[in-house]
Amino acid sequence: MSLSRITRLLCSFVAAAVFCSQPVTASAAEFSLLPEGTFGPVAIGVTGEIRDGDFEKFRTFLLQPGNLKAYTNYIWLDSQGGNVIEAMKFAELFEKSTASVVVGSESRCYSACFLLFAGGSDRVLYPFAELGVHRIAAKDPGISEATRTQLLQAVSSKVYGYLMAQGMPQAVLDEMRDTPASSMFIIDRQMLRRKGWNRSMLMQPAFLDLVEKACGPHPEPEKSLFEYQRDDTARERMKPWTACKLDLQAQTTRRFVQAELALVEAGKPSLMFAAGKAKEAATAASALK
C-alpha cells in the first residue's frame, strides 16, 4: 500500500487525535529560499515545528519563482519535529521526487523531522548535526484510551514500516520504539561510521540500486571512522560516480515533475501540485528545462 493511501486512511479516522513524535513548543514551520553560497547551490530551507496544513503551504511555496528549481538541488532541514501524519506527506514527496536532504552543521532533525530525512533519496548529515528519534505519542482530546491505543499502534506500524523501506537500520527502529516520547535517541556522523550505517542511512536503497545500475558500484565501501580519516584519496575516487549520480537524479526529478504537471493539468490529484494550480505549476516546471 502506498504512503499516500496509508496517510488518507489514517487521516480519515484520526481527526480527533494529533500524532506527534514528541510534544513540541518550537515556532511554526517556515519555508525559505536559501541563496547559493559556501555550502552549495540555491536550495530550500525547512525549519520549525511541522503542523497540520504545512504540507499544503509547502506545495504553494514551491510555485513561487525559483523555488521549484531550488527544491531540486537540496532541502536543508532544521526542525524539532511535530505532526507525524503531516510529516509523512513531506516524506512521500521527497521520496517520489528523488530529493536530496541535508541536516547542516549544528542543525537538528528530531522526531517527525526524521521522516523528512528518511524520505530523501540522497541524505547528508554534516559534522555536529543531529538526528533524533523516539516513540510516537498522541494528543487525544475526545477519544477513549482504547481508541487512542489502537490508532497509535496503526500509525506507529506504518511509520516503522516506511522507515525500514527507506533503509533505516533495524537497530534505529528498535531505539525509536524503546525511547520514551519525553526523551531522545541521538544519531550523529560518528555514530553512522561506528555502527556501519552510512550506506543504509545516507542513501535510499531503491535509489542507490538505480544509481549503481547506471553509474557502477559505489566506490566507497563501508569503513571505520579511523580508516576513513586516514584515506586521503576517497573524495577524488568519488567524484566521477557522484557526478553521474547527480545527473541521473536531475533527470529522474524532471520526469517526476513533468508527470505531476500532466496530472494537475488533466484535473487529477497530484502529489507535488495543488488542484487548480496548473498555470502556476507549468510556470514553475518550465524553470527546470
Secondary structure, 3 states (H helix, E strand, C coil): CCHHHHHHHHHHCCCCCEEECCCCCCCECEEEEECCECCECCEEEEECEECCCHHHHHHHHHCCCCHHHHHCCCEEEEECCEEHHHHHHHHHHHHHCCCEEEECCCCEEECCHHHHHHHCCEEEECCCCEEEECCCEEECCCCCHHHHHHHHHHHHHHHHHHHHHCCCCHHHHHHHHHCCCCCCEEECHHHHHHHCCHHHHHECHHHHHHHHHHHCCCCCCCCCHHHHHHCCCHHHHHHHHHHHHHHHHHHHHHHHHHHHHHHHHCCCCCCCCCCCCHHHHHHHHHCCC
